[in-house]
Amino acid sequence: MLNLIKSDLYRITRARGLRGSFWQYSLAIVAAYAAVVALMLFAKTQTYAALSEGAANPVPSDFASYTAYLADMASGIVPLCVCFMVAEHVLQEFKGGYARTALSARVGRLSYVLGKVAFAGVLSAVMLLLSIAVITGCAWIGGYTFAQADSPVGFLGWLGGYWLNIWALAVLSLVLVYATRVSPVSYIGAFCFCFGTVSSLLSGLAFSSGGILRVMQPVRPALETLAAWLPSSSLGNLKFGGGLFWMSPADVWGASSQALTVAPGVQALIAGVIWVAIPAAVVLLIARERDI
């Protein structure tokens, strides 16, 4: 399995001609952050003030904490890039026949599938650390300030929770890749996972159970609980509180929520582990049933 992971990492990091997807997505991330910082710096200039007739700077440069800043900047683009990279890589292996060659035996199938899950975790860590380095540079260039400092435990907990939930989103995307092997379905599904479409749908159904969908009132706690424990929701919690792991769940979900929740930071760690394990088992099951 380690050799398979090494092979995957080698293929995405081929620097010649920037053929490796790692370089392509990394450049896209750097370009996106550079544009954001350029916009924020422009909003502080006299030229902007003149164009906006003296309006105040609409772009905030102060954040609750360093981790809250990281989450605000990394949300959306980093998970999406990781999911797209994983989906693209595995789809190429199916189209090029590499997967069929590697899966010549049942033992090979187990190693191959678990290798892809582990590869998604390694890639999530690499892209997150790269993004943190770029985002930290943006903070220095933009002169951003933070209202309070994160504790070492809070920062490491935030980092672990963010990584686990990005990994979980990537493995959820693998489920669609293995189930369909259709590029548009895989990419659209990954987009929906990353931007909380499923969570929003469940929350909407739960909210409607108090109105037009009263028949669903008995399952409202289950719907809210599932929505609260999805990886996209966990990333949103980490964006809301940064490294403040010990907030009350009511601070995030409100006093009227019927969801079963714990401290948002702790919940993010637990949810990340759960949503890495469950989709990994589903991917393995699909691979065995479809003789992949």
N, C-alpha and C positions, 0 to 999 in steps of 0.2 A: 504493500500500500504506500509506503514511503517513496518508493521509486515512481509510482504513478503521480504522487503529489509533486515530486521534483520535476517530472516531465511536464505536468500542467503549468507549473511556475515558469519553466524554461520557455514554453511556447508563448506565454503571454508577455514575457519580458524581452523578446527579441528586439534589440535596439536597431538593427540594420533596416533602414527604410521605415522605421517606426511601425513595423508590421505587428508588433506585439500590442494587444489591446490595453495592457497596463499603461504604456506610454501615451496612447491615444486618449484614454479617459483621464489620465493624470493631467495632460495638457488642457483638456476641457475644464477640469476642476480649477486649475490655476487661472485660466482665462476668465472663468466665471467670477472668482473671488477678486481678481484684478479689476474687473468691471465694477463690482460692488464698491470696492475701496475708492476707485476713481470717482464714482458718483458721490460718495460720502465726502471726499475731499473737495469736490467741486461745489457741493452744497454749503461749504463753509467759506467760500470765496466771496469777494465783493462783487464779482461778475454775476454770481447767482443772486445775490441780494438785490442787485440792480434789475435783473430780469424778472425777479419775483416781487418787485416793488417793496423791498425791505421786509419781506416775510421772514419769520424765524426759520432756522434750520429744521426741516421736517424729519431729518434722519438722526435718530438717537445715537449718541456715542458713549453713553453710560449704560452699564449692565449690572444686574444684581450681583453677579459673581463671574469668575473666569469660566467656570463650567457652564453657566447659563449662556454666556457669550458663545462658547464653542458649540453648544447645542443649537443655538439660534442660527449660527452660520452653517452648521453641518446638516441641519435637518433638511430632508428632501433630496438634495443633490447627491450626497455621499451614499445613502442607502440605495438610491435609484441606480447610481453608477455601478455599485457592487452587484446588484441583482441583474442588471443588463449584462455585465461582464460574465457572470456565471452562466446565465442563459445562453449567451452567444457562444461561449466556449463549448458547452455541452452539445448545443445544436450543431456546431461545426463537426464535432466528433461523430454524430449520427450521420450527417450528410457525407462526410469523408470516409465512412466505413471503419474508422478507428475503434469505435465502441464494439462493433461486431468482432473485430480481430482480438481485442483485449478480453472479451467475455467468452472464452472457449471452454470454460468449466464452471461448475457451481461455486467452487471456492474462489475462482477468479471474479465471478459476479459480485460476491460479497465484498471483496477487496476493492473492486472498481467503484461500487456504489458508495461505500464508506469513504473511499478516497475522494470522491467528488464532494461529499459532505464536509470532510476535513479541509479540502481545498477551498471551499466557500468560507470556512472559518478563518483560514490563513489569509485569504484575500481580503476579507472584512477587516482584519487587524491591520494589514498593510495599508489599505486605503484610508482607514480611519487615522492612523498615525501620520500618514502623509498629509492628510487634510488638516490635522491639528497643527502640524508644523507650518503649513501655509497660512492657516487662520491666525496663528499666533504672530506671524510676521505682519499680517494685515492689521492686527491690533496695535503693533508697534508703529507701523507707518501712519495709521489713522489717529493715533494718540488716544485710544479708547481707555476709559477708566472703569473700575469695578467697585461697586459699593462695599463689598466685603470679601474677605479672602476665604477660599475653600480650605477645609482641613485636609490633611493627607488621606485620611480614611474616606472622607467624602469624595475627594477627587478620584481615588482609585476605584471606589464603588461606582461612581458615575462612569468612569472609563470602561469598567467591566460590564456594567449594564448596557451601555451604548453599543459596545462591541457585540455582546451576546444577541441583542435584538436585531442588529443589522445582519448578523449571521443567520438568525431565525428567518428573516425576510428572504434572504438568499436561498435558504433551503426550501421555503414555501414556493419560491419561484421554480426550483428544481422539480417539484411535484408536477407543475404544469408542463414543464419541458418533457418529463418522462411519460406523462399521461397522454400528451397530444403530439409532441414532436412538431408542432406548428409554430413558426416564428411569431406571427402576429398575436396569437393567443398567449404565448409565453410572455411577450413584452408588455402587452396590455394588462395581463394579470399581474405582472411584477409592478407595473405602475400603480395599479389599484391597491395592491398590498402596501406599497410604500407610502402612499398618500392617504391612507385610512379610509378608503371607500367602503370596505367591509365593516369597519368599526362604526362609521357614520350610518350605514344601513341598519345595523343592529340597534344603535342608539335611537334612530328614527322610529323603528318598530316598537321599541320599548316606550318611547314618548307617546306614540299614537295609541298605545294600549289604554291610556287614560281618556281617550276620546273616541275617534271613529273605529278603532280596532279594540273595543272593550273585551272581545273574546280572547285576546292575548294577554289580558291582565294577569292571569296566574303564572305566566312564564316570563313576566317582566323582569324579576330578579335574575333569572338565568340569562336573558338577553343582555342585560346591563353588565352582568359579571363577565360574560364572554367578551363583550366589547371592551371592557376595562382591562382585560388580560391579554389582548392581542399585542403583538410586537409594535405595531404603529402607535397604539395608545401608550405603551411604555416609553417609546421615544418622545412622545408628546409630553409625558410627565417629566422626563429628564430635561426637556427644554424649558418647561414651566418652572422647575425648582432647581435645576442645575445640581450641584452637589449637596443640596439640603435634603438629605435622605430621610430625615425623621419627621417630615411634615405629616399632619393628619390627612388621611384620605379625603376627608370632607373639604379640605383646602383645594383639592383638585376636582372632585366629582360633585361637590355640593351636599348639603345636609339632606336633600330629598332623594338622593341616590339609594337604590335598593341593592346595589352591587356588593358582592363579597370582596372586600379589598383590604389591603394592609398599607403600611407606610409606602409611598410611591416608589422610593428608591429601592427598597427591599423587594417590592413587587416586581420591579423591572428586572432584577437579577433572577428571580424565580421564573418569571414569565419567559425570559430568554432561554433558560435551560429547557423548559417545557416545550417551547416552540421550535427548538432545534431537534429535540428527541422525537417528537411526534411526526413531523414531516419526513425526517430521516427514515423512520420505520415505514411510512407510506411509500416513499421512493423505492425502498428495498422490496416491498410487497409488489409494487407495479412492475419492477424489473423481473421479479420471479414469475408473475402471472403472464406477462407479455413476452417472456423468454428473451429479454433484452441482454 
